[in-house]
């Protein structure tokens, strides 16, 4: 009977842990059966619907792209840059290029290959199996670099469903060749590879790094392990709920687990440290942890004000995960951390944390004011927007490919202008107009070149397109043609100016036209970034401030408590300017993340100070946990710098780490000074007497 009674006592004592384990099994089954992943760049477009066709996106840039693809039969295009061992103007140099093109054309999914070898009229510049680079016209220089060491191949693929697997097969089939494959599908494939890394590699590394830090601070391996186990559990529950209700994972939402491990581990850490200060730990610490969770969740929920669905989903997932993390901390955490405390003979380390007094606080405040002024000065200088290349680090093949395009071909991106005749078809007299359009466009430094065959008349091209598939890139039918406009780096960065140039030129011609291309999709994303950044920051600050007023019931105290977060947010823009970062997808979310994370420190200090009335005691009580958590967040995010090709994760890691360092420093130095402005001198004397 004693054995049975002890058995049921154990079950009752660890009832939440047992229930949590059963839910864990159920959650894993839900994830395995329902998980869906999508890494297309279109996921960052306003109006994008996960799992739905791109045609449903109500955006002019997308609609023009779809319209053009249907008209010209575009299925999937891939650009391949081939690096030749010798310059292509050397006799016999074309032999290897021809062999490579033949290899391309024999691949299963390749429908058409366009290069210098089969471009209309290009054969006139071939001699001794080489290219006469000096006489090569401008439109043919799109296919050969100025030094003759690189050749461009445009590959049209046969695709029935998804293009990404086809491009991956193509890339794998060409391993060993001196090439770089560039396309939207290549970018999506790289994003998918990084998504897997963000789901499996980074969380594991973060877990180990934070585990080491927490073990050092708590002096208990059990407590450190439980502090990490709880956010891992909440991550799995969150993903299970997300997939159960039809969610589709993208490159941003894939980081949910990493964020929950970094942020959510703070709650059990604070809980464990509080066990050594009070007997009724659940009653003492649950309230500040709850409001800390709530304000952090509010910071992430501010993403709901953003038009981009990926942002909304990310904010919602992290907020749900934090709520689950809190519930798990006061249930499973209470059971397991209590056991960890009973099994240890060591108390957590204090890191030597204490309040350093008025002079230090004032000194830091002066330095802070100086850098805040600098932040305001640098803010207007920040560049807004990003392009495909900005996704990736310098070591990425895709980044290298775009660098070759820029340095060797003098171009960075391409857009398309589709010309339509409202009445009749293109006739010989239209050739002069087309030549004029190309000539006018080519005058501007934003345009590297314009690609459209001009060796024969447009009428002849239209007739020949019926039997020559290569011409389908330029000719849709007798009434519709397409010019490919290759942009210089300045043109790619000023797509609005390019659009104005085109519109101005076309006022002299009576053609219907529209412009399309990936840069316009990027522009649609970029246009929403600045407004999204402002909306999310303002919403986060207002909601957090209102919550502080509700919790502490004092406007003046709430202003003081939010000040470290406010200064850290402003300085975030200064850090961006120092590191030469743009205001884009990754940097746009960091301010709200910092607000959501850093307010945690102010709440814990403010709550303890209201109980003790002594900043020296409060810093000793909550300072070690704040430092431990800040180090966990900083080193956790810095793991994103390890390997990988995705630069946007690296930018997030740098900015969030600097922001948390700033906020933690201000919370432990300036905030105590502000909270106890008139009492510091007296309390410092009392604190010194107590130490003696």
N, C-alpha and C positions, 0 to 999 in steps of 0.2 A: 504493500500500500504506500510506503514511503517513496518508493521509486516512481509510482504512478503520480503521486502528489507532486514530487519534484519535477516530473516531466511536464505536468500541466502548469506548474509555477514558471518553468522556463518558457513555455509557450505564451503564457500571459505576459511575462516580463518582456518578451521580444515579439509581441503580437504584430506590431507595425512592421517590423523587419520581415516577418513571415509573409504578411499580406503584400508588402512591397516586392518580395521575391517572386510571388505568384504573378503579380502584375508585370514584372519584368519579362517573364516567360511569354505572357500574352502579347506584350508590346513587340517583342522580337518577332513573333509569328506574324503580327500585323505588318511590320516593316518588310519582312521577306516576301509577303504576298502582295503588297500594294505599292511598293516603292517605285517611283518614276523620276527620271532625271532629264533635265533639259539645260543645255549650255549655250544656246544660240544668243548672239549679241542682241537680238531683238527683244530679249527678256527685259532689257532696260528701257524700252520704249514706253512712253505714256500710252495707256489704252491696251497694252499687250495682255492677252488672256492665256494663262498657262495651259499648254496642251492643245490650244486652238490654232488653226492655220493663220499664217501671217497676213493673209488677205483680209482678215476680220479687223485688223488694226486700222482705226480711223485716223490716219495721219497722211497728209499729202505726199510726203517723201516716200512712204511705204506704198501708197496707192500708185504713184508714178512708176516705182520699181516693178510692181506687179503688172501694171499696164504694159510696160516695155517688154518684160519677160514673155508675156503672152503674145505680144505682137511679133517679136523676133524669134520666138521659139527657144528662148534661153532656158536651159535646164540647169546646167551647172558649168561654170567656167573656172578654170584654174590657170594661174600664171606660173610658169616654171622658168627660173633663171639658171642658165647653164654657164659654168665657168670653164672657159677653154684654156688649155695649157699654153697655146700660142695665139697671137693676134690673128683674127680672121682675115686679115689682108695678106697673110703669108700664103704662098702657093701650097695647095693641098690641105689647107686648114679646114675647108668645108667638109672634108671626108668624114671626120668624127661627128660633126653636126648632123650630117645626113644619116649616119648610122643611128644616132640617138633618136632622130625623128622617126625613123623606121621602127625602132623599138617601141616608141610611144604609140604609134598607130596600130601596132599589133596587140596592145594591151586590151583586155576584155571590155572594159567600160569606156574606152575612148572612142568617141564618134568622129571627132575632127581635130586636127592640129593645124594651127596657123603660125607661120614663122617667116623669116626672111627668105626661106627656100621656096615657099609657094605663094608669097604675096604677089598680087597682080603687078606686073611690070618690073619686079625686082631682078629678074634674070638678066636684064640689060646691064647690070652692074657687077656681074660675075665674070671672072677671068682667071684662068689657071687654077680652077677649083678654090678661088679666094674671092673676097669682096673688095671692090674699089671704094674704100671708106671716104676718100677725098671727094668723090663725085656723088656720093649717096645723098638723095634728097631727104628733106627733114622728116617726112612722114615715115620713111624706112628706118630712120634712126631710133624709132620706138622699139625695133627688134634687135638692134646691135648697139652696144655701148660705144662711147666716143673713142675708147682705147682699143676697141675690137676684141676685148678679152671676155666679154659676156654676151650671150645670145638669149633673147626672150622667146618663149614658146607659149602661145595661148591655146589651151586645151579645152575642148568642149566635150563634156561627158554625157553618156547615156544613163539617165537616172530615172527609176520608176517611183521610188519612195524617198528615203532620206539620202542626202548627198554625202553626209559626213563619213559613213562607212566606206563609200566608194572612194573618196579622196584618201582615206587612211590606207586602203588596199593599194591605190596608185602609188602613194608615197613609199609604202613598204616594198613594192615591186621595183622601185628605182633606187633602193639602197645601194650604196657603193658608187653611185654616179655623182659627179661634182655639181650638184644642183641644190636649189632652195625652192620649195613649193609654197606659193602664196595664194590664198583664197580665203573667203569668209569661212568656208568649211574647214580649212586648215586652222584658222583661229578658233573655231568652235571645238575642234578636236583637242587643241592645246588646252582650252578652257576645261574640257571634260577631264583631261589628265590632271589638271590642277585641282579640279573639284574632288577627284578621288584622293588626292594628296591632302586636301583640306579636311576631308572626312575621316581619314585613317592615320596619316602620318603626323600631322600637326597636333591633333588631340593627344596622341600617345606621348609625343615629346613634351607637350605642355604639362601633361599629367606627371611625368617623371621630374621635370624641373620644379614645378610647384610642390610636389611631394617632398623633394629634398629641402626646399625652403621652409615648408611647414614643419617638417620633422625637426629642423634646427630650432625653430621658434618654440614649438610645443614640447620638445624633448620626449615625444611619444610617437612611435611609428604607427600605433593603432589610431591615434587621434588624427594624424596627418593623412592616413589612408582613408578614414571615414570622411574627412573633410573633402576629399577628392571623389570618393565613391558616390556621395549624394548628388553632386552636379552631373556626374556621368549618368546616374539613374534618371534624373530629371530630363536630360537630353534625350534618352531613349524613349521616355514617356511622351515627350514633346513631338518627336519625329513620328511616333506611332499615331498620335492624334492627327497630325498633319496629313499623313498618308491615308489614314482611315477616311478622312473627309475629302479625299481626292486631290490633295496637294501634289505639286510637281516641283521637285528640288531644282534650284538654279545655283549659279556660282556664288551668289550672296547668301542665300539661305543655307547653303552647305556649311557656312561658318558658324551656324547656331551652336553646335556642340562645343566648338573652341571657345566661344564667348561665354557659354554657361559654365564651362570648367574654370575659366579665369575669374569670372564674376561670382558665380554661385559658390565657389569654395570659400568665399569670405564669410558667409553666414555660419557654417559649422565652426569655422576658426574662431569667430567672435564668441560663439556659444561655448566652445571648449575653454577659452580664456576666462569667461565669466563664471564657470563652474568653481574656479579657485577663489572667487571673490564673494560668492553668495551661496546659501544653501538652496533657496528656491530659485534656481537658475532660469527655469522656464518663465516664471512670472517676471523676473528681473530683466531678462535680455530679449524676450520675445517681442516686446513693443518696439524697441529701437530697430531690431532686425526687420520687423514687419514694415515699418515706415521707411527704412532704408531700401527694402525690396520695392516698395510702392513707388518711391521717387525715382529709383533706377529704372523701373518698368515704365514710368511716365516718360523718362528721357527717350526710351526706345519707342514708346507708343506715339511719340511726336512724328515718327515716320509715316503715320497714317495720314498726315496732312500733305504728304508728297504724292505727286501724280503717278510716279513710277511704281507699278505693282510689286516689283522685286523688293523695293524698299519697304513697302507696307507689310509684305509677308515676313520679311526679316525682323522688323520691329515687333510684329505680333508674336512671332515664334519665340523670340528672346524673352518677351514679357511673360508669356505663358510659362516658359521654362523657369523663369525666376520665381513665379508664384508657386510652381510645383517644388522648386528647390527650397523655398521657405517652409512649405508644409512638410516636406521630408526632413528638414532640419529639426523641427520641433516634435517630430514623431520618431522616425527611424534614428535621426541624429541624437535625440535625447536618450534613446536606449543604448546605442553603440558608443557614444561619447562618454556617457556615464560609466560604462564598463571600462573604457580606455582610461578614465581617471582613476578608477579603483585599482587598475592593474599597474599604474605607474607610481614611482616614488619621486619623480622629478616634477618640478613646477615649470611652466613656460618661461622662456627667456624674456627679459624686458628690453633687450637691445640697448640698455643704458638710456632709455628715452626719458626725458624730463623737459620741463619748460625752461627755456634759456633766458627768459626775461625780456624787459622792455627794449634794451639797446639792440639786441639781435633782431627783434620784431620790427623795430623802426628802420633799421638798416636794410632788411629784406624788403620792407614796404617802399623805401626810396628807390631801390634797384628795380623793383616791380613797376613803379610808376614810370621810370625811364623807358623800360622795355614796352610798356603799354602804349606810350606815346609813339614809339617806333612802330608798333603794330598798326596803329591808326595811319601812320605815314605810308607803310608798305601795302596796306590793304588794297588801295586802288591800282597798285602795280601788278597784282596777281592776275595771271592769265586764266581765263575761263575756258573749259572745254578739253576734250581729249580726242585722239584718233586711235585707229587700230594699233599703231605702234606703241602707244602709251600704256597699253595693257601689260606689255612684256618687258623684262629686264634686258640689259645690254647683251647678255650671253645667249639669249633666245635666238633660234634659227629664224623665226619670223622677224624679229627686230633686225637681225643681220641682213635679211632679204630686203627689208624696206630701206636700210642704209645703203645697200647696193643700188637700189632704184634711184635713191636721191643723189648719191655720189657719182655713179657711173652713167646713169641714163638721164640725170637732171630732172627727174620727176618724182613725185611722192604718192599721189593718188590720181585716179581717173574718174571723170564724170561723163555722162552721155547727153547729147542734145539730139532729140528726135524731131525731124522735120517732116511735116505732113502738108500735102497739097489738098486744099479743100475741094477744088474742082480740077478734074483731069489728072494726068500722070506727069512724072518728071520727063522733060523733053530736053533736047540739046541746048536750048537757050537758057535752061536752068543752070548749066555748068558754070557760066560766068558768075551767077549769084553765089553758088557754092564756093567757087574760088575766092570770091570777095569776102565771104563769111570767114573762111579759113585764114585768109590774109589778115583781116582785121583782128581776129582772135589772137593770132600769132604775134601781134605787135606788143601785147601786154606781158610784163615780167611774171605775172601769175600763171601764164600758160606756157608749158614747156613745148608742146607740139599738139597738132590736131591730126588724128588718124582717120583718113578716108581715102580710098583709092582714087588717084587723079590721073593715072596713066592712060585711061580711056574714058569716054563720055559716060555720064550717069545712065543714059538710055541703054548703052551697051552693057553696063554692069547689071541693070535690071533684067535684061534678056539672059545674060550669062548666069545669073543667080539661080535660074531654074535647073541648071545642070552642074553648077560648081558650088558645093556646100560652103566653101570658104567665104563666099560673098554674102551668105545669110547673116553674117555678123553685122553687115552694113546695110543690107537691103531686105526690108520686110515684104514689100510689094511695090507695084508701080507708083504708088502714091506716098510711100513712107520710107525714109532713109534715116540712118543714124551716124552721127559724128562722135568719135571718141576724143574727148578733150583731156589731155594729160597735164596735170597741174604741177607746178614747181612747189617747193616747200612753202613759199610765201602764199601761193594760191590755195594750198591745202589748209593753211591756217586762217585764211580770210575768204571762206567760201561765200560769205555774203557779198563781198566785193566782186568775186567772180560772177555771181548771179547778176549783179548790177551791170557788169560789163556786157554779159550776154544779152540782157534785156535791152540795153542801149543800142548795141549793134543790130539787133533784130528789128528795131523800129523802122529800118530802111528797107525791110524785105517783107513781102506779103505771104509769109508762110505761117501756118499754125505750128507751134513748137512747145515742147516741154522738156525739162531737165531732170535727170535722174542719176542715181549712183549712191554708193555706200557713204560718201562724205555727207550727203544730205540726211541720211539716217542718223549719222553721228551728230549732225547739227540739231536734229529734232531732240536727241538726248541732251545735248549740251544746253539747249535753250531752257530746258526744265531744271537744269542743275542749280543755277544761281538762285532761282525762285525757291527751289526745294530746300537749299541750304538755309536761306533766310527764314522760310516757314518753319522748318524743323527746329532751328535754334530758338527762335522767338517762342514757339509753342512749348518747347521743353522748359525754357527758363520761366515762362509764365506759370505753367502747370506745377513745376517744382516749387516755385515761390509761394503759390497758393497753398500747396500741401504743407509747406513749412509753417505758414501762418496758422493753418488749422491745427497742426500738431503742437506748436510752441505757444500759440495764442499771444504773440507779441510781434508786431510789425518790425520794430527796430532790431530785435534779436534775429528775426528771419532774414533781414537785410545783411546782417553780419555773417550769418551762417551760409548764405549763398555767395558771399563775396569771393571765397577761394575758387569756387566753380566759375564765377563770372570772369575773374582774371585769367584763369587757365584757358577759358574759351577764347578770350581776346588774343592771348599769347599764341594760341594755336595757329593763327594767321601769320604771326611773326615767324614761327618755326617753318611754316610752309614756304615763306619767302627766302629764308636762310638756305633751305635745301633745294630751292628752285622748283618747287612743286606747283602744279596747276590746281585750280579749283575744278575737280572732276568727280567722277562717281565715287572713288575711294576716299578722297579727302572731304567730300561733301558730307559724309556720315560721321566723321570723327568728332566734330564738336558736340553733337547730340550724344554720342557714346561717352565722351568725357564728362558731360553734364550728368548723365545717368550713373556713371561709376563714381565720380568724385564726391557727389553729394552725400554718399554713404558715410564718408569720414566726418563731415560736418554734423550729421545727425547723431552719430555715436558720441562725439565730443559734446555737443549741445545737450543731449539727454543726460549724460553723466554729470555735466557741470550743473544742471538744474537740480540734481540730487545732492551733490557735494558742496556746491558754492565755492569750490576751490580749484583753480585751474591746474595747480601743481599736482593735486591728487587725481584730477580727471585725466591729465596727460599720462600719469603713471598707470591709471586703470585701463584706458583704451588705446594709448599710444602704441604699445607693442603689437596689438592686433592690427592697427592701422598700418604700421610699418610692414608687418608680415604680409598683409593683404596687398599693399602697394608693390612690394617686391615681387609677389606672386603675379600680379597683373603685368608689371613691367617686363619681367623675365619671360612670362608666358607669351606676351605679344612679340617679344624679340625673337622667339623661336620661329616666327614667320619669316625671318631673314635667312633661315637655314635652307639652302638649296632652292629648288623651284624656279620657274620662269615667269611667274606672275608678279609684275611690279606693283599692282594695286594692293596686294596683301602686304608687301614690304612697306609701302607708304603708310598704310593703316597702322602697322606695328610701330613705326618711328613716331608718328604723331600722337598716338594714344599713349605710348610709353612716356613721352615728354610731357604730355598733358597731365597724366596721373602723378608723375614726379612733382610737377609744379603744384598741383592741388594738394598733395600730401604734405609737401613742405610748408605751404601756406597754412594748412589746417593745424599743423603742430607748432607753428611759430607765430604767425600773424593773428590767426583766429582767436587764440587764448588771450592775446593782448586786447583785441577788440571786445571780447565778451566781458572781460573783467577790468575794463579801462581804469576805474578808480581804485580797484582793490589790489592791483598787482603788487605794489610796493609792500603793503602790509602782509599779504599772503606769502610773499617771497621770504619775509623774515620768519613767518610761522613755519613755512616749509623747511627753511634752513634749520630751525630749532628742532623740528621733528626728525630731520636726518641725523642730527647729533644724538 
